[in-house]
Amino acid sequence: MAKILTILLIALVFEAVGVVLLSRGLKQIGEAKQITASEVVSLVSRGLANANILLGVLCEAIFFAGLLVLMSKSDVSVIWPLTALGFVLTTLAARFILHEDVSMIRWAGVILIMAGAALITWSDKGKEPSAGTQAPAGSAARKGL
């Protein structure tokens, strides 16, 4: 489980950094003044030339690749809820990198997310068999299969 959590945390750092970079880049290129073909093409062109957007997409792709690896190695019911830890890292990145004002109610939400992720991690420990555990009566191990 430690290896899975390590990979997850690394992937989530890439996600948080990617979201921050995408936010910066989108603010830099601005909004479409009108919804016309030429304005959309101009906006997309500015986005494709913006380093923050390109690096943000790269970071999100690395996160997604890590998520695919994790889902191939563990139960999705464990991995997917733990990705909620990304909200914690993203909120911290928004506060300290983008200098966003994060209210106390948002920090309370972050604490609740952390508590939920901890419960999910703790619940997975109950599934791991211990060294001295015997197979239940009627199991394949007991029948000699």
Salt bridges, closest charged atoms under 4 A:
ASP75 OD2 - LYS127 NZ 2.26
ASP124 OD1 - LYS127 NZ 3.90
